[in-house]
Amino acid sequence: MKQFDLIIVGFGKGGKTLAKFAAAQGQKVAVIEKSKKMYGGTCINIGCIPSKTLVHEGIEHGSFEQAFSRKTDVVNALNNKNYHNLADDDNIEVLDYTAKFKSNHELNLLNEQDEVMETITSEQIVINTGAKSVIPPIEGIESSQHLYDSEGIMNLKSQPNHLVIIGGGYIALEFAAMFANFGTKVTVLERSNDIMTKEDKDIVAEVKKDLADKNVNIVLNADTKKFEDTENGTIVHTSNGEYTADAVLIATGRKPNTDLDLQNTDVKIGEHGEIKVNEYLQTTASNIYALGDVKGGMQFTYISLDDFRIVKEQLFGEGQRSTENRGAVPYTVFIDPPLARVGLTGEQAKEQGYNVIENAIPVNTIPRHKINNDSRGLFKAVVNKNNEEILGATLYGLQSEEIINLIKLAIDQKLSYKVLKENIYTHPTMVESFNDLFNM
């Protein structure tokens, strides 16, 4: 039985970064990845990199064929780069197998025929297997020939005339805006009574207006009941009408990928199917850690990277870093224009008992919008009146995905909002809007 200093199951962001660091410390590391298409993890291959490449191409050029061709080139280049970054390291073995736990310290390596080819062992094991699409139990979903998840929809060979999207979450809305920019008619079927219910209501109103201007039809209170294939497409039967499409995207969420025979270990699974971890990402088996999407919570590649920092501290440092001290976490929904958010909305802050000051400025009051030739959007900020600290901000407009990070930094450093208000910014830029946004 081959022994390693560290075994990492999955080739995601956190795992691959930990593998490289451990190898640099002289450790012998095994990285197990069952799919050669997933070298580098979800983000590079089937997540944020390909989808944002398509978003960018749709905005810049609007050509479906050009966008999907460039997406393939980008993914292939990054996949290859990530493989060689690990495989060419003398201290790292990339093992192309499916991993199944035999015990807390042993892993069986299975081939495509589910035959055990080898068993390996280590004192330290890290699970980094990501998440997979949730496929709801809807009649016809298994047999329809025109249904796709978020991975499959990015491998279409031809542009659909009408795309129906099941679900109104962030992934659904990103694809809605993307395909609308290619000229596809898009219908979003959301089972609840609104979209983006955790976001600021004024911002959501602007998003809905802009999506409608792109010929995106959002249908609320639409519970999908059945898929029925026709000669050229699929009829989607819902509680709020029937919709015919030549392609349907199932965007009803993602769930942790834990098909690892964990019953052979002391690792416990949480109520949402996630691997249970403490604030140091240690599972209920003391020698096994989990990082990235498989442990539940926010599914962002930068969270996986920060998970690496936490586990690195546990294995090689003083163990001070944890999920409790990583600060505010910003995120961006890459619709068109993008929506970026960090911290609380005004409504959430008031519900938590804060004495709140709010301010908002339309993007069309920012000089840079003339250069961008895009007046869409609204910026909002929320401040604690008692101590002048920033509680949150939602930025809906061009470049918001970049400048939101400055507000994250200010929140973490507990700066007064007046620091951003009185700061000197370059001109003409979107970030100079902070002089007005924080003028409270």
C-alpha positions in Angstrom: 0.0 0.0 0.0 1.5 3.3 -1.1 1.7 6.0 1.7 1.6 9.7 1.2 2.1 12.6 3.6 -1.1 14.2 2.3 -4.0 13.0 0.1 -6.3 15.5 -1.5 -9.5 14.2 -3.1 -10.6 16.5 -5.9 -8.7 19.0 -8.1 -10.5 22.2 -7.0 -9.1 25.6 -6.1 -8.4 25.0 -2.5 -7.1 21.5 -2.9 -4.7 22.2 -5.8 -3.3 25.2 -3.9 -2.8 23.2 -0.8 -1.1 20.4 -2.8 1.4 22.8 -4.3 2.2 24.4 -0.9 2.6 21.0 0.8 4.8 19.8 -2.0 7.0 22.9 -1.5 7.5 21.8 2.1 8.9 18.5 0.9 5.7 16.5 1.5 4.7 13.6 -0.9 1.2 14.5 -2.1 -1.5 12.6 -4.0 -4.3 14.5 -5.8 -7.1 12.2 -6.9 -9.4 13.4 -9.7 -11.9 11.2 -11.5 -12.4 13.4 -14.5 -9.7 14.8 -16.8 -12.2 17.5 -17.7 -12.0 18.8 -14.1 -8.3 19.5 -13.7 -8.4 22.8 -11.8 -11.9 22.4 -10.4 -15.4 23.7 -11.1 -14.6 27.3 -11.6 -12.1 26.8 -14.4 -13.9 24.1 -16.3 -17.7 24.3 -15.8 -18.2 27.4 -13.6 -17.2 31.0 -13.3 -14.4 31.1 -16.0 -16.4 29.6 -18.9 -19.7 31.3 -17.9 -18.1 34.7 -17.4 -16.2 34.3 -20.7 -19.6 33.8 -22.4 -21.0 36.8 -20.5 -18.2 39.0 -21.7 -18.4 37.8 -25.3 -22.1 38.3 -25.3 -21.8 41.9 -24.1 -18.9 42.7 -26.4 -19.8 41.0 -29.6 -23.2 39.2 -29.3 -22.0 36.3 -31.4 -23.1 32.9 -30.0 -20.6 31.0 -32.2 -17.6 33.2 -31.5 -18.4 33.2 -27.7 -18.7 29.5 -27.4 -15.6 28.9 -29.5 -13.5 31.3 -27.3 -15.0 29.7 -24.1 -13.7 26.3 -25.2 -10.2 27.7 -26.0 -10.0 29.4 -22.6 -11.2 26.3 -20.6 -8.8 24.0 -22.5 -5.8 26.3 -21.9 -6.5 26.6 -18.2 -7.3 22.9 -17.7 -4.0 22.0 -19.3 -2.1 24.6 -17.3 -3.5 23.4 -14.0 -2.8 19.8 -14.7 0.9 20.4 -15.5 1.3 22.8 -12.5 0.7 19.8 -10.3 1.7 16.7 -12.4 5.1 18.2 -13.3 6.0 18.6 -9.6 8.2 15.8 -8.4 6.4 15.7 -5.0 2.9 15.4 -6.4 1.1 12.5 -8.1 -2.1 13.2 -10.0 -4.2 10.0 -9.9 -6.9 9.7 -12.4 -9.3 7.5 -10.4 -12.5 7.7 -8.5 -11.8 7.8 -4.7 -13.7 5.8 -2.2 -12.9 5.8 1.5 -12.0 2.4 3.0 -11.3 3.9 6.5 -10.3 7.2 8.0 -6.8 6.8 6.6 -7.3 4.7 3.5 -8.7 5.4 0.1 -9.5 2.9 -2.6 -8.8 4.1 -6.2 -11.4 2.8 -8.7 -11.3 2.8 -12.5 -14.2 3.5 -14.8 -15.5 0.0 -14.3 -15.6 0.5 -10.6 -12.8 -1.9 -10.0 -10.4 -1.2 -7.2 -7.0 -0.7 -8.8 -5.0 0.4 -5.7 -5.4 1.5 -2.1 -3.4 4.4 -0.7 -3.0 5.8 2.8 -2.1 9.0 4.6 -2.3 10.5 8.1 -3.9 13.7 6.6 -6.7 13.7 4.0 -8.5 16.7 2.5 -11.8 16.4 0.7 -12.3 18.9 -2.1 -14.9 17.3 -4.4 -17.1 20.3 -5.0 -20.8 20.2 -5.8 -23.1 19.1 -8.5 -26.4 20.3 -10.0 -29.6 19.5 -8.2 -32.0 17.6 -10.6 -35.5 17.9 -9.2 -38.0 14.9 -9.5 -40.2 16.4 -12.2 -42.1 14.2 -14.6 -40.2 13.8 -17.9 -37.0 15.2 -16.6 -35.1 12.0 -17.1 -36.3 11.3 -20.6 -36.4 14.8 -22.2 -33.7 15.3 -24.9 -33.7 19.1 -24.6 -32.8 19.7 -20.9 -29.5 20.9 -19.6 -27.8 21.8 -16.4 -25.4 24.7 -16.0 -22.6 22.6 -17.4 -24.4 21.2 -20.3 -25.9 24.5 -21.5 -22.4 25.8 -22.0 -21.7 23.0 -24.5 -24.5 23.7 -26.9 -23.7 23.3 -30.5 -26.3 25.7 -31.8 -28.1 28.8 -30.4 -31.6 28.2 -29.1 -34.3 30.4 -30.4 -36.2 30.2 -27.1 -34.6 29.2 -23.8 -36.7 28.3 -20.8 -34.9 28.4 -17.4 -36.3 26.6 -14.4 -35.4 28.6 -11.3 -34.8 32.3 -10.7 -31.7 32.2 -8.6 -28.4 33.9 -9.4 -27.1 31.2 -11.8 -30.4 31.3 -13.7 -30.4 35.1 -14.0 -26.7 35.1 -15.3 -27.6 32.7 -18.0 -30.8 34.6 -18.8 -28.9 37.8 -19.4 -26.1 36.0 -21.3 -28.4 34.3 -23.8 -30.6 37.4 -24.1 -27.4 39.2 -25.2 -27.0 36.6 -27.9 -30.5 37.4 -29.2 -32.2 34.3 -27.7 -35.7 34.8 -26.3 -35.6 33.8 -22.6 -38.3 32.8 -20.2 -37.5 32.4 -16.5 -39.9 30.2 -14.4 -39.6 31.0 -10.7 -41.8 29.1 -8.3 -41.9 31.8 -5.6 -43.4 35.3 -5.8 -40.2 37.2 -6.6 -36.6 36.9 -7.6 -33.5 37.9 -5.6 -35.6 38.1 -2.4 -32.5 38.7 -0.2 -31.4 41.7 -2.2 -32.3 45.4 -1.8 -35.8 45.9 -3.3 -34.9 49.1 -5.2 -32.0 47.3 -6.8 -34.1 44.3 -7.7 -36.6 46.6 -9.4 -33.8 48.0 -11.6 -32.6 44.5 -12.4 -36.1 43.3 -13.4 -36.6 46.4 -15.6 -33.2 45.9 -17.4 -33.9 42.1 -17.9 -37.3 42.9 -19.4 -35.6 45.4 -21.8 -33.5 42.4 -23.0 -36.6 40.4 -23.8 -36.3 38.2 -20.7 -39.7 37.2 -19.4 -39.8 36.4 -15.7 -42.8 34.3 -14.7 -43.4 34.2 -11.0 -45.5 31.6 -9.0 -44.7 29.0 -11.7 -44.3 25.5 -10.2 -42.9 23.2 -13.0 -45.0 20.1 -13.2 -43.9 18.2 -16.3 -41.6 18.2 -19.4 -43.1 16.9 -22.6 -40.8 16.5 -25.7 -42.1 17.4 -29.1 -40.5 16.9 -32.5 -38.5 20.2 -32.2 -38.4 20.9 -28.5 -40.0 20.6 -25.1 -43.3 21.8 -23.6 -42.8 22.9 -20.0 -46.0 22.4 -18.1 -46.3 24.7 -15.0 -48.9 25.8 -12.5 -48.8 29.2 -14.4 -49.2 28.1 -18.0 -47.3 26.1 -20.6 -44.1 27.2 -22.4 -42.5 25.7 -25.5 -38.7 25.9 -25.9 -36.0 24.3 -27.9 -33.7 24.2 -24.9 -34.4 24.2 -21.1 -31.9 25.0 -18.4 -32.4 23.4 -15.0 -31.0 25.9 -12.6 -32.5 24.8 -9.3 -29.3 24.9 -7.2 -26.3 22.7 -6.5 -25.5 20.2 -3.7 -22.3 18.9 -2.2 -20.7 16.0 -4.0 -20.2 13.4 -1.2 -20.3 10.1 -3.0 -17.2 8.9 -1.3 -18.3 5.9 0.8 -18.0 8.2 3.9 -19.9 5.5 5.9 -16.6 3.8 6.2 -15.2 6.8 8.1 -16.1 8.9 11.1 -17.0 11.8 8.8 -20.6 13.1 9.4 -23.0 14.6 6.8 -25.1 17.7 7.7 -28.9 18.1 7.1 -28.3 19.7 3.6 -26.0 16.9 2.4 -22.8 18.8 3.3 -19.8 17.5 5.1 -19.9 18.8 8.6 -16.8 20.8 9.6 -15.8 23.0 12.5 -14.5 26.6 12.1 -11.1 25.1 11.2 -12.6 23.0 8.5 -11.9 19.8 10.4 -14.5 17.1 9.9 -15.7 14.8 12.7 -12.8 12.6 11.8 -9.8 14.5 13.3 -7.4 13.7 10.4 -9.8 14.6 7.6 -10.6 18.2 6.4 -13.1 19.5 3.9 -12.8 22.6 1.8 -14.8 24.3 -1.0 -18.4 23.6 -2.0 -18.5 20.1 -0.5 -18.7 21.5 3.0 -21.7 23.7 2.2 -22.1 27.4 2.6 -21.2 30.0 -0.1 -20.1 28.4 -3.3 -17.4 30.7 -4.6 -13.9 29.9 -5.7 -12.4 32.6 -3.5 -14.1 30.9 -0.5 -12.3 27.7 -1.5 -9.0 29.7 -1.7 -9.6 31.1 1.8 -10.4 27.6 3.0 -6.9 26.6 1.8 -5.5 29.3 4.0 -7.4 27.9 7.0 -6.3 24.3 6.4 -2.7 25.3 5.6 -2.7 27.0 9.0 -3.9 23.8 10.6 -1.4 21.5 9.0 1.6 23.8 8.7 1.1 26.9 10.9 -0.2 28.0 14.2 -3.9 27.4 13.4 -5.2 30.9 14.1 -7.1 31.4 10.9 -10.7 30.2 10.8 -14.1 30.7 9.2 -14.9 33.1 12.1 -12.2 35.6 11.2 -12.2 35.9 7.4 -14.3 39.0 7.4 -17.1 40.2 5.1 -17.6 38.2 1.9 -18.5 40.1 -1.2 -20.1 38.5 -4.2 -21.1 39.5 -7.7 -24.0 38.3 -9.9 -22.8 38.6 -13.5 -25.9 39.8 -15.1 -25.7 42.8 -17.4 -24.8 45.1 -15.8 -23.3 43.2 -12.9 -24.7 43.3 -9.3 -22.1 43.3 -6.5 -22.9 43.1 -2.8 -21.2 43.0 0.5 -22.7 43.0 4.0 -26.2 43.9 4.9 -29.0 45.7 3.0 -30.8 48.5 4.7 -33.8 46.3 5.5 -31.6 43.6 7.0 -29.6 46.1 9.1 -32.8 47.6 10.6 -34.1 44.1 11.4 -30.9 43.5 13.3 -31.5 46.6 15.4 -28.9 49.0 13.9 -29.4 52.7 13.8 -29.1 53.1 10.0 -28.2 55.7 7.6 -28.8 54.9 3.9 -27.9 56.6 0.7 -28.3 55.8 -3.0 -27.1 57.3 -6.2 -28.2 56.4 -9.8 -25.4 55.3 -12.1 -26.6 58.0 -14.5 -25.2 60.6 -12.1 -21.7 59.2 -12.3 -19.6 61.0 -14.9 -18.0 57.8 -16.1 -21.3 56.5 -17.3 -21.1 58.8 -20.3 -17.8 57.2 -21.3 -19.2 53.7 -20.7 -22.2 54.7 -22.7 -24.3 52.9 -20.1 -26.6 54.7 -17.7 -28.2 51.6 -16.2 -27.8 50.9 -12.5 -28.1 52.0 -8.9 -25.6 52.1 -6.0 -26.7 51.9 -2.4 -24.8 52.0 0.9 -25.8 51.3 4.5 -24.0 52.8 7.5 -24.2 52.4 11.3 -25.1 55.9 12.5 -23.8 55.2 16.0 -20.2 54.4 15.1 -19.9 55.5 11.4 -18.9 51.9 10.3 -20.2 50.6 7.0 -22.7 47.8 7.3 -23.1 47.0 3.6 -23.4 48.1 0.1 -25.1 46.9 -3.1 -23.6 48.2 -6.4 -25.6 47.5 -9.6 -23.7 48.9 -12.6 -20.6 48.5 -14.7 -17.4 47.8 -12.9 -19.2 47.0 -9.6 -17.5 43.6 -9.5 -14.2 45.4 -9.0 -15.0 48.3 -6.7 -17.1 46.2 -4.3 -13.8 44.9 -2.9 -12.8 48.3 -1.6 -15.9 48.4 0.5 -15.2 44.9 1.8 -11.7 46.1 2.9 -13.3 49.1 4.7 -15.8 46.9 6.5 -13.1 44.5 7.7 -10.9 47.4 8.9 -13.8 49.0 10.6 -13.2 52.3 8.9 -15.5 55.2 9.1 -17.6 55.7 6.0 -16.1 59.2 5.9 -12.8 57.6 4.8 -14.4 56.5 1.5 -16.4 59.7 1.3 -13.3 62.0 1.5 -10.8 59.8 -0.3 -9.2 61.0 -3.5 -10.1 58.8 -6.5 -8.9 58.9 -10.1 -11.2 60.5 -12.6 -13.2 59.6 -14.6 -13.9 56.3 -12.9 -16.9 54.4 -11.4 -15.2 54.3 -7.9 -15.1 58.1 -7.6 -18.9 57.7 -7.1 -18.0 56.8 -3.5 -17.5 60.6 -2.8 -21.2 60.9 -3.3 -22.5 57.5 -2.3 -21.0 58.0 1.2 -21.9 61.6 1.5 -24.4 61.0 4.3 
